[in-house]
Amino acid sequence: MDHDPLPVAARLLRDRIAIDAKIAAVIGRPMAAGHLGEWIAARVFDIELESNATTAGFDGRFTAGALNGRTVNVKWYLKREGFLDLTDTDVVDYYLVLTGPTAPATHSRGAGRPWCITSAYLFDARLLLNDLHGRGVKIAVASSVRAAQWEAAQIYPEQRSQALSLQPAQVERLRQFAL
């Protein structure tokens, strides 16, 4: 029996539109990985988001702890492929990156991108940019970051970076988004 997958895709897309509308109502912004990632990060990491979602260079400021008042640019990548969307500016102090599973940067045929958080990383923006400039890496939408830098910046599920120590409640909040 030959089944046409087009109607199935159309139905699933309608289901997704309904779910996206419900999420948008919760977060107060359109459903997109960027907006949802910022919303999640704000609630887990005590970040006050900028009222304007298009503020150049950063998304908000930490409101507690050792990073209180420091600016942060939040990213959520559904897979960690080793690339980071960076801006060559002095206005951002940290990049907080939420990711799904680690995956090689390769073609996407047959692969999924699960909406989950398996890891979180905190990069000191100035240190990272200085290192990338020193290695001649182009600062752009897909700047290549070394695996060792990702490992050193990890704050969840393993606490490798000491720049931001997670409390047990924060770890539990992140675990809600695991597979």
DAKA-V827299 format. One record per residue. N is the residue number from 0. RES is the residue in three letters. PHI is phi in radians with two decimals (NA if undefined). Layout:
n:N res:RES phi:PHI
n:N res:RES phi:PHI
This chain:
n:0 res:MET phi:NA
n:1 res:ASP phi:-1.65
n:2 res:HIS phi:-1.79
n:3 res:ASP phi:-1.41
n:4 res:PRO phi:-1.34
n:5 res:LEU phi:-1.08
n:6 res:PRO phi:-1.10
n:7 res:VAL phi:-1.13
n:8 res:ALA phi:-1.08
n:9 res:ALA phi:-1.09
n:10 res:ARG phi:-1.14
n:11 res:LEU phi:-1.10
n:12 res:LEU phi:-1.13
n:13 res:ARG phi:-1.08
n:14 res:ASP phi:-1.06
n:15 res:ARG phi:-1.13
n:16 res:ILE phi:-1.03
n:17 res:ALA phi:-1.15
n:18 res:ILE phi:-1.15
n:19 res:ASP phi:-1.03
n:20 res:ALA phi:-1.12
n:21 res:LYS phi:-1.16
n:22 res:ILE phi:-1.14
n:23 res:ALA phi:-1.04
n:24 res:ALA phi:-1.15
n:25 res:VAL phi:-1.29
n:26 res:ILE phi:-1.57
n:27 res:GLY phi:1.34
n:28 res:ARG phi:-2.50
n:29 res:PRO phi:-1.04
n:30 res:MET phi:-1.27
n:31 res:ALA phi:-2.69
n:32 res:ALA phi:-0.97
n:33 res:GLY phi:-1.10
n:34 res:HIS phi:-1.14
n:35 res:LEU phi:-1.17
n:36 res:GLY phi:-1.07
n:37 res:GLU phi:-1.11
n:38 res:TRP phi:-1.09
n:39 res:ILE phi:-1.09
n:40 res:ALA phi:-1.02
n:41 res:ALA phi:-1.03
n:42 res:ARG phi:-1.43
n:43 res:VAL phi:-1.53
n:44 res:PHE phi:-1.91
n:45 res:ASP phi:0.95
n:46 res:ILE phi:-2.02
n:47 res:GLU phi:-1.66
n:48 res:LEU phi:-1.30
n:49 res:GLU phi:-1.09
n:50 res:SER phi:-1.18
n:51 res:ASN phi:-1.77
n:52 res:ALA phi:-1.19
n:53 res:THR phi:-1.93
n:54 res:THR phi:-1.02
n:55 res:ALA phi:-1.23
n:56 res:GLY phi:1.65
n:57 res:PHE phi:-2.61
n:58 res:ASP phi:-1.82
n:59 res:GLY phi:-3.13
n:60 res:ARG phi:-2.32
n:61 res:PHE phi:-1.15
n:62 res:THR phi:-2.02
n:63 res:ALA phi:-2.67
n:64 res:GLY phi:1.23
n:65 res:ALA phi:-1.12
n:66 res:LEU phi:-1.74
n:67 res:ASN phi:-0.87
n:68 res:GLY phi:1.54
n:69 res:ARG phi:-1.37
n:70 res:THR phi:-1.42
n:71 res:VAL phi:-2.50
n:72 res:ASN phi:-1.93
n:73 res:VAL phi:-1.72
n:74 res:LYS phi:-2.22
n:75 res:TRP phi:-2.27
n:76 res:TYR phi:-1.90
n:77 res:LEU phi:-1.21
n:78 res:LYS phi:-2.39
n:79 res:ARG phi:-1.66
n:80 res:GLU phi:-1.90
n:81 res:GLY phi:1.69
n:82 res:PHE phi:-1.86
n:83 res:LEU phi:-2.44
n:84 res:ASP phi:-1.38
n:85 res:LEU phi:-2.04
n:86 res:THR phi:-2.14
n:87 res:ASP phi:-1.48
n:88 res:THR phi:-2.54
n:89 res:ASP phi:-1.66
n:90 res:VAL phi:-1.40
n:91 res:VAL phi:-1.79
n:92 res:ASP phi:-1.57
n:93 res:TYR phi:-2.42
n:94 res:TYR phi:-1.91
n:95 res:LEU phi:-1.83
n:96 res:VAL phi:-2.07
n:97 res:LEU phi:-1.75
n:98 res:THR phi:-2.40
n:99 res:GLY phi:-1.48
n:100 res:PRO phi:-1.10
n:101 res:THR phi:-1.24
n:102 res:ALA phi:-2.58
n:103 res:PRO phi:-1.21
n:104 res:ALA phi:-1.34
n:105 res:THR phi:-2.53
n:106 res:HIS phi:-1.11
n:107 res:SER phi:-1.79
n:108 res:ARG phi:-1.01
n:109 res:GLY phi:1.38
n:110 res:ALA phi:-1.84
n:111 res:GLY phi:-1.83
n:112 res:ARG phi:-2.24
n:113 res:PRO phi:-1.18
n:114 res:TRP phi:-1.40
n:115 res:CYS phi:-2.59
n:116 res:ILE phi:-2.16
n:117 res:THR phi:-1.87
n:118 res:SER phi:-2.60
n:119 res:ALA phi:-2.39
n:120 res:TYR phi:-2.34
n:121 res:LEU phi:-2.20
n:122 res:PHE phi:-1.82
n:123 res:ASP phi:-1.28
n:124 res:ALA phi:-1.03
n:125 res:ARG phi:-1.17
n:126 res:LEU phi:-1.10
n:127 res:LEU phi:-1.11
n:128 res:LEU phi:-1.09
n:129 res:ASN phi:-1.05
n:130 res:ASP phi:-1.12
n:131 res:LEU phi:-1.13
n:132 res:HIS phi:-1.04
n:133 res:GLY phi:-1.10
n:134 res:ARG phi:-1.64
n:135 res:GLY phi:1.31
n:136 res:VAL phi:-1.40
n:137 res:LYS phi:-1.24
n:138 res:ILE phi:-1.56
n:139 res:ALA phi:-2.81
n:140 res:VAL phi:-1.11
n:141 res:ALA phi:-2.26
n:142 res:SER phi:-1.33
n:143 res:SER phi:-1.40
n:144 res:VAL phi:-1.96
n:145 res:ARG phi:-1.08
n:146 res:ALA phi:-1.00
n:147 res:ALA phi:-1.10
n:148 res:GLN phi:-1.22
n:149 res:TRP phi:-1.06
n:150 res:GLU phi:-1.07
n:151 res:ALA phi:-1.16
n:152 res:ALA phi:-1.56
n:153 res:GLN phi:-1.17
n:154 res:ILE phi:-2.08
n:155 res:TYR phi:-2.76
n:156 res:PRO phi:-1.41
n:157 res:GLU phi:-1.80
n:158 res:GLN phi:-1.58
n:159 res:ARG phi:-1.64
n:160 res:SER phi:-1.48
n:161 res:GLN phi:-1.74
n:162 res:ALA phi:-1.13
n:163 res:LEU phi:-2.58
n:164 res:SER phi:-1.49
n:165 res:LEU phi:-1.43
n:166 res:GLN phi:-1.49
n:167 res:PRO phi:-0.94
n:168 res:ALA phi:-1.13
n:169 res:GLN phi:-1.19
n:170 res:VAL phi:-1.07
n:171 res:GLU phi:-1.11
n:172 res:ARG phi:-1.13
n:173 res:LEU phi:-1.17
n:174 res:ARG phi:-1.05
n:175 res:GLN phi:-1.09
n:176 res:PHE phi:-1.80
n:177 res:ALA phi:-1.34
n:178 res:LEU phi:-1.20
